[in-house]
Structure formats: structure tokens, C-alpha cells
Amino acid sequence: MSRIIAIGGGQASFSFIQRLRSIGYKEKITLISDEDVLPYQRPPLSKKYLLGKMAKEQLFFRPESYYHQFNIDCLLGTKVINIDRDKKKIEMEDGSDLSYDKIFLGTGSSPRKLPDHMVKEIKGIYYVRSIRDLDLVSKRFFKKQRLLIIGGGYIGLEIAAVARILGLEVALIESERRILKRVASTKVADFFRDLHKKNGIKLKENTLVEKFISESGNVKGVLTNWGERIHADFVIAGIGIKPNMALAETAGVMVQNGILVDRSCRTSDPDIFAAGDCTSFPYQGQRIRLESVGNAIEQSEVAAEGILGKETNYKALPWFWSDQFDTKLQIAGINFGYTDVVERINGEKISYWYYKDGNLNSVDAINDPISYMVGKKLIDNHQTPNPKDIRSEGFNLKSLLRG
């Protein structure tokens, strides 16, 4: 009997076990998570869950009965501290251990923290990555307090939007020259900067925190590198995430900005597979790490097949989305290295099409699901549309998919 253990309680581990069952694996699967709740989806945390429009139970991929029905043993609130590859067993923080034949790592990622010397013993500074994180901070959103967000990536902007919808006074600072510097083009950043400013958010770029201001141990704001004081009743830091690869690294599995996996999502140990935010994998001649739901699902399904000896190769087609106010951004592909960008405006629908040396490599669509859908399919099929057609408001994009 082959014993498979999945470590992690997010999208990757759930997709992995679900795929194992769908392709006929009948033996018991053990799922271990250091969180004390059933596997759940994270994207709604900074949107519907924070707004109070989604109950905790709605975040769960499946109810507890699902795991009983499909013979999945969930060990929740259990932390794995070591993988003994020689003895083929995992060791838990409580001193217990389990033997394994194959392991799947869906350990995800964790928020990058502010320097300890700046925030030590100051209350009112939060991070948002888990249900527990959101439960700790959410009550502050219904007291009409002043919020300072540090970090102008998607998570920071999404939380800023929710806070304004709930009536909070919001300031957001970004250390880079512009928001979304790492993940989006200048044109997309310009659009969202204007959107947030129109909605009353005080947004400051190229701004660093020099010092946190506190009173009786509670944060009261910050002093910036420009000598400006920004007052706040609480602070949320969204300064990026880092892959949870310590367990793999301690076990001697190869890591480099994530757990190294091949196209079958196998690590340097043939009995250990991994997927999702915690991994780096080959893509267009280089190694990348993707922080997206789509990547977690698709990699995990490949890993499930690979762990049962059915070799398949992961073909990454990155896709992402972000909801801010009444605006939805959908992204297909990755625009790094683009040489030209074509703007398409169709009423209130806007999309940006990125070309690298004449070939389409990504599309950013703002309130424009047709451009996203068509662009995604074109990229997947290695088709490149004529930029003149893209610019033409009257051109039917769907015609590019015919034939």
C-alpha cells in the first residue's frame, strides 16, 4: 500500500488530492496543515471576506464530510518540522511521526515582515495572508478608523479599496517609484493610481517609512523619508510574500527562490513533489515562481499524475486577476521583456496587449473579459494578432479565434 502525504492547507494541496481521487487513486491520503481549519481559498480574504459578504465556511473548498467520504485524513493545527528522507518519515512538532512513500509539498508562501527593530512591541500592525490574519484585523474596519497601508502591490490596493468602501480614511505608501512595479506595466499602474485617488485614497509613491510613531505601545502613524507624518490608527503591511521552502531545504531538497521542481513538478528527491507559490519551475528558458490560483491548480494536477507514475509536463499559461472597487483586472501571460504595447479602448473597456519582438506574450484587460478570453487563447495557441486590428475599436476580437 502506497502512503501519500500532502503538506499544506491551501489551493495546491486541495487540488492535488482532488486530482488523485479523480484519476482513480483509492488508498487513504493524509493531509497535514498547520492551520486549524479545513483547506480554504485565499483570494476572497482581502475582498468579500473582509467586506463581511462571505462567511468563513464559504471559504472552505469542501465541508468536513467530503474528507470523510473520500478517505482523506486531515491533521489540522499540526506542524511538520522535519522530513527524514532516509527513514522515509515526517516528524511533527508534537513529537509524533508518520511514515510515507510519497510526499506532496503545497506549503505556499508567507508575508514578508517589516524589520523587527522598527515594529518591536508596537501594537496595531498587521499582515494579511490567512483567515487568522483577517480575523485579527477585520474588526478595525468597522470602526471608521484611519488606516495606513504599506505596499502598493495587488494585496495592498485591494485592501485599500475595501477600506474606502467601508468608509475608512486610507493612506497608502509604496517604496518603489510607482505602484505595481513588480507585477504590472506603467500603463496599468497609471490606471489604478488614478482609480484610487478618485476614490479618496492618499497614495504616495517613492516613499519609505523612516520610523513608526507610537503612543502607549499602540501605533499612531509613521514618519516618512520626506519628513512627513502620516497618522494612522492601524497599519497593514503588504510588502510581498516569500515561498515557504524551509521544510524542503532542511530535508536537503534543492531550493532556489522556491522549491526547485521539474516539468513534472518533481523535486530533487524523486519521492517528493511540490506545487504552487512555494515552487520555482522552468518557463521559457528560465526559472520563475508564480503566485496565482491558476498555477497552484495546474501544477498540482500534474504533480498528482507524476506521483502515480503517469508522467505529464506542466505547460504554464499564467493568469491572474484583481478586484478593486468596481474594476476587475484580468491578466493572461507574463509581460516581462515586452518591446511594444498596444492599447485597445472600447468604451469603458480597456486592454493592453504586450508584444515581445513581434510576438504576443501577455494581455492586461480592465473590465474587458472578451479581450482577456481572446488574448489568453491566442497566447496558448502561440498566435499573434495584427496590432492594427487590436487598436481598432470596431474590430471583432472573437474573429481571431475562428478557423
N, C-alpha and C positions, 0 to 999 in steps of 0.2 A: 504494500500500500504506500503510495506516494503522499507525503505530507507537505502541503504548500502553506506557507505563512505570508500574509500580506501585512506590511507595517505602514501605518498611516491611515487617517480617517477622513480623507478628502476625496475629491473627484477621481484622482488617479486610482486609488485602491478600490473604490466602489466600481469603477468601470472595468478594472481588472477582474474582480471576482464575478461580475455580471457576465463578462465575456467568457470566462472559464465555464460557467454554467451553460451558456448558450451553445458552446461547441462540444458539449457532452461530458465534461468532467464531473464525475459523480461523488468523489470522495469528499470528506469533510475539509473545509477551508477555515483556517484561523485568521481572523483579522484583529490586529492589535493597534490601539490608538491611545496616545497619552491624554487625549481629551475625554471627558466623562460623558459625552453624548454620542449618539449614532452618527455615522458618516453623513456629512451635510455639504450643501453647496455654499460657496463663499461670495460670489458676485452680488447677491441681493443684500448682503450685510450692510454695505455702505449706501444702499438705495432704499428699497421697500422695507427692510427690517428696521433700519434706523428711523424711517418715517413712521413706523408703527403700523404699516399696512400689511405686514406679513408676520404671522405667528412663528415661534421657534420651531414648532412641529412641521410647519410647511417648508422649512429649510432642509429637513431630512430627505435623503434620496428615497428611502423606503421606511415604513414603520418597522417596529421590532419584530412583528410577525413574519415579515419577509425573510429575515435571517434564520428564524426557526424553521420555516418551511423549506428553505434551500440548504439546510445543514451547514450554516456558517456560524462559527463560534466567535462572538465578538468579545474581546477582552478590552473593556473601556477603562480609561483612567489608569492605564498600565504603560509604564515607560520602559522601552528596551534600552539597555545600557551597553550591550556588547553582543557581537556575533562571533562565536568561536567557530571559525571555518574548518579547523582541523577536526574537532569533535562533532561538527555539524549540529550545533545547538545555539539557541539565543538565550541571553541572560537578562532578567528583568530587575528593576530597581528594588523590588521587594524580596529579592534573593531566589525567586523561582526561576526555572528554566524550561525550555521546550526544545525537543529535537526537531529537525527539519530535513527535507530532501531538497526543496527549492524555496527560495525567498523572493518576494517582490517588495521593492522599496518604493513607496509613494509618500515619502516623508515631507514633500512640499517645501515651503520656504517660511522665513520668519522676518519680521520688520527689522530694518536697521535701526539701531538705537542712537539717541543723542549721547554725546560724551558724558560719562558719569560725573566728571568733575564739575560740569555745568549744571546738572539737574539733581545731584545727590540731595536727598532729604527735602526736596520741593514737591509738594502735592499739587495735583491738578494737571499733570502732564500725561497724555495718553497716547497709545498706539492702537491701530485698528487692523486686526487680521483674523481674529477668531470670534466666536459667539461670546466667549467670556469678555473679550476686549470691548465689544459693543455693549454688552450688558453693564459694564462698569461705567461707560461714558454716556450712555443714551439718556439717562435721567437729566443730565445737564442741558440737553437740547430742548427741554420743555420748561425751562426757567427763564427764557429770554435773556440769556447771559451773553457776554462778549466772548467770541471765540477767535483764537489765532491759530491758523493752520501753517505749519512749516513744511513746505514741499509742494511744488506745482506740477506733480505728475497726475495721472488719472485718479488715483485714490484721493489725493488732496482736493482736486477740483470737484469730484463727485460729492465729497463730504461738505465742501463749501456750498454747493448748490442745495443740498438737503437742508443745511443750517439756515440759509436765506429763506427757503420755502417755509420753514418753521418760525421765521421772524427774528432770528438771532442777528446781532451785529457781527459781521465777519471781516477779518483781515487775513490775507494770505501772502506769505513771503516765499520767494524762490531764490536760491543762491546762484543759479545759472543766469546767463544773460536773458533767457526767456523761459517761459513755462514749456513743459512737454519737450524739453531739449533732447532727451534721450530717445523718445518714442514717437515723435511726430515732426512733420515738416514745419517750416516757418509759417506757411500759409494757414495750416490748421491751427497752429498756436495763436496766430493773429485773430482768427475767428473766435476761438474760445476766450481769449483775453477780453475782446470786446463784449462777448456774451456775459461774462461775469461782472465786468464793470457796469454794464447796463442794468444789471440786477442788484447793484448796490454793494458789491464786494470791493473792498480796498485791496488792490492787488499790486504788490511791489516785487519787481524782479531785480536781479543782481544785488540782492540784499542778504546779509548774513546776520546771525544772532551773535552779538558780542557778549551779552550777559542776560541771564534771566533775572527778572525783578520779582522778589517775593516779600510777603508780609506774614508774620506768624507761621511761617512754613508753607504758606499757600502761594501759588504763582499769581502774579498780578500783571505780568507782561514781560516785554523784552526791551533791551537796548540794542539797536542795530549798528552795523558798521558805519552808517551815515550819521550816527549820533542821535537818531530819532527814537523816541519812546513809543512803543505800541502797547496800549493797555489791553488786558485780557483777563477774563475770569477763569478760563481754562485753555489749554493748548493741546492740539493734536499734531503729532509728528508723522508725516507721510513721506519719509526721505528714502524710500526704496526698500527692497527686500533682498535677502540673501538665501541661497539654497541651503537646505538642511542636509548637509553631507557628512556631518561629524561621525555618525554611526558607521557609515561606509568607510570613511577614512581610518577610523580606529581599527576596523577589521582588516585593513590592508587592501581594500578595494581602491582602484585608481580614481582620483578626483582631479578636477581642474575647472574651477568656476562651476562646480556641479559634479555629480557622479558621472563619470565617463561611460557612455553606452555606445554600442554599435547600431547598425541599422535595424537589428532585430531587438533592440532595447536590452541587450545582454551586457552586463558589466565585465570587468576583467576577470571575475570569477564566473565560470560557466553555469553555476547553480544559483546565481543571484541576478535578477533582472530589476530594472528600475524605469520609472516614467514620471513625467510631469515637471513641475517647477524645479525639482531637485537635480535634474539631469542636464548634461550638455551632450549634444549629438551632432553628427556630420550633416552639413547643409550647404550646398553649392560651393564645395571646396574648402569650407571652413567649419569650425565648431561653434555652435550657438546654443543659447539657453532661452527657451520661450516660457513666458509667464502667462499662459492662457488656458481657458477651459478646453478649447478645441485640441490643443496639443496634448493635454493630460488624457483626454478620452482616447484619441487616436493612438498615441504611444502605448497606452495601457492595453489596448486591444491587441496590438502587435506583440507586446510582452506576454500576454496570456497564451497566444498561439505558440510563441517561441518556447515558453516554459514547458509546453507539452510536446516539444519537438517538431512542431509544424512551422518551419522557417518562413517568415514573411519579412519584407523590408518596409520600414516606415518611410513613407513619402510625405514629407511635411508640406502642407499648404497652410501657412499661418493665417489665422483670422482672429479678430478681436472686436470688442465693442465697448462703448462707454455711454451712459445716460447722464445728461446734465441739464437740469431744468426741463424744458420740453424738447430738448435736442438729443437726437441719437446719432452717434458717430459709429460707423461700421468700417472696419479695415480688412482688406484682403491682401495678403502678401506682406513683404517687408521692403521698405523703400530705401534701404541703405545702398549707397553708391549710385543713386539716380543721377542722370545727367540732364534730364529735361522733365518739366512738369506741365501738364495740360489741365487747365481749369474748365469745368463744364458747369454752367449755371442754367437751371431750368425752373424759373420762378423762385421759390424759396428752397429748392433743392440744389445742393452744391456738391460737386465731387472733384477730386484731384487725382489725375492719372499720371503715374510716375514711370518714366522710361529710362532704361539704362542702355546706352549705346544703341538706341533704336528699338529695344525690346521692352514690352510692358512687364514691370515687375511688382507693381502694387497699385491699389486704389484706396483712397480715403473718401468715404461717402457720408455726407452730413444731411440727415433727413431725406435720404435718397436711396431707398432699398433696391430699386431697379439697377442703379449704377453699381451697387455693391454686388448684387447677384450676378450680373453680367460680367463684371470685372473678375470676380472670383472664378467663374467658369472659364473665362479666356485664359487666365493665368494658369489654371490647372491643365488646360489643353495646349499650353505654350503657343497661344495665338496672340498676335499683336495688332490692334486696330489702328487705322489711319488717324493720326492726331486731328486732322481736319474734320473727320466725322465726329470725333469726341467733342470738339469745340462747338459744333453746330447744334443749336438748341432744338431744331426741328428734326434732327436725325433720330431714327428709331433704333435704340441700342439693342433691343432684342433681335433685330435682323442680323446682328453679328453672330448669333448662335445658330442660325439656320444653315442647313447643309452640312 
